[in-house]
Amino acid sequence: MVFCQLPQNQIDAMTKLFTFVNQTNTNPCSWRGVTCNKGNTSITHLSLSGLGLSDSDLLVGFCQFDSLQSLDLSNNRFTSIPDGFIRDCGEINGLKLLNFSKNRLSGSLPAFQGFGGLQFLDFSSNFLGGNIGFQFDGLVGLRSLNLSFNQFNGSVPTHLGKSLVLEELQLSHIHFQGPIPEELMDYRNLTVLDLSVNQLSGVVTDRIGQLSKLETLLLSSNDLSGKIPESLSRIETLSRIGAYQNGFTGSVPLGISRYVKYLDLSYNRLSGLIPSDLLSSLNLESLDLSYNLLEGPIPMNISQSLIRLRLGSNLLNDSIRSVPDGQLLNLMYLELDNNSLSGEIPRELGSCKNLALLNLAQNKLSGPLPKELGNLPQLQVLKLQFNGLTGEIPDELLRLQNLSILNISRNSLTGSIPPAISSLHRLMIFDLRDNKLNGSIPNSIGSLKLLIELQVGSNHLSGKIPTMPISLQIALNLSSNFFNGSIPDTLIGLPALEVLDLSNNGFIGEIPNFLTTLASLTRLLLSNNHLSGTLPKFRQPFIHVNTDGNNITTPTPTLPKKRRSAAVTVVVAVVVAVVAVAVPAIGALKSESTSKALKLETISKGVRA
């Protein structure tokens, strides 16, 4: 083999690695992931991620490279780190980066002696445990530490380098308990502080405002309480605050959105009014205050930069104030559901041309469905259920070519289902139940090739039941209408359907045998009709059939003489429709290591069933 001008100790180490990297060239300086200096006399960077390495003896060999500046061993199968690695690599003063993330390391962390030049250390996504004490205290130059997704316990470590130069601290998805230590506030260079998804409790000290360089603060999914510190509003560099799923109380601090782009305080116990200036910040792009105890009106002054606004599940009242046409051109998500908002739906919402999700469900809205909503070409989810809307379904809504979910159930809508519903080619969930709709189901419904759920129960529909889309899967609900005659064979050919509800109608005759061929059926509801005869035998042993209020005879089951096995395992797959709303404008958002959801981000957190 010819190894250029590399020293013998580096040649020996790379020879052992030769079979793992699947290289035909004997010169390691030409291998992918290997970087040498200009004269190819020494190796300076090794990136050996995803090679399936597991032999710990290889690790000690890398420490022979006294010229090494970075060593990336992520996404391999190492289970332990030999003492020799810590001892020998600790003497490499030029080593700045060490990455052991996504391996199978277990046990306690080693104590890092030496490593005078180490700046970036990543042990995330392993199985490391125990308490963290002084293992990192000797790392005088440490700037970035990532221990997320491990099994440590005890309190949040505070000895993270005596020189206090740490800039990024990521400690999410662990099992840390107790309060956020005051000592962390001494690390004044911190730009990223991620303590999310732990078991932290207590209040957040107002001293956190002393972290004047902080850009990202993630405290979500803990047991933190008390007020959100007002000092956060004074950090001019702060771009992202994630503090959802805690027990914060009190009001939303004044000015907290002054500098931030992404603010998530959802799933807390915040109360009082929404500050009048909260939505007006020119920097603000995403705000989530859902699932709190906020009351009063929604502030009128809303920034043009806002992309996502979630205020659902609060105690908000008053009307939805209209905004000038074109002011919210960037708005993609608007969720005001589960409040006490009243009045009519503002027609000006039709000018929000980029709106992909509109959720005003479970309020006290009244009046007609604005035809202007048909001017939203990007709209994928429209949820207006549980309101007091009246009038007919406007034809303009049928121009929404990207619509996947249309839920206008539990209102007081009248008129018929428009035949032009077939123009909504991407419709997956169509829910019209509990209204006052009349007429028949249009034959065009069968052309909706992506439809997986159709709910038209509790209306005044009648006439012939058309052929249904073969794609129906979650449910077909025709209950509590005025359908009569025999159960039609237009319901044949729904192999994926799980729930069929024909109850509370006027169907007569026998239960047709073709219903037994619907192989995925788990619930068949036929109660309160005028059916007669004998219940046919269904092939599925797990199906629930309700024939109450009919004249149906159920045959007595005959037991076999011999039973080889009494244990039968049945798996019922219930498929939930998930609609992903892609938001390129938020794509530049730096992903949380807590991995929430920005959740729809399927509509993730963006769409709730």
PyMOL commands that set and color helices and strands:
alter all, ss='L'
color gray80, all
select helices_A, chain A and resi 8-17+28-30+56-62+83-89+182-186+206-210+230-234+347-351+371-375+395-399+419-423+443-447+489-491+513-517+584-586
alter helices_A, ss='H'
color red, helices_A
select strands_A, chain A and resi 34-36+43-47+70-72+97-99+106-107+120-122+127-130+144-146+151-152+168-170+177-178+192-194+199-202+216-218+223-226+240-242+247-248+262-264+271-273+286-288+293-296+308-310+315-316+333-335+342-343+357-359+364-368+381-383+388-391+405-407+412-413+429-431+438-439+453-455+460-461+475-477+484-486+499-501+506-510+523-525+530-534+544-546+551-553
alter strands_A, ss='S'
color yellow, strands_A
deselect
rebuild
show_as cartoon
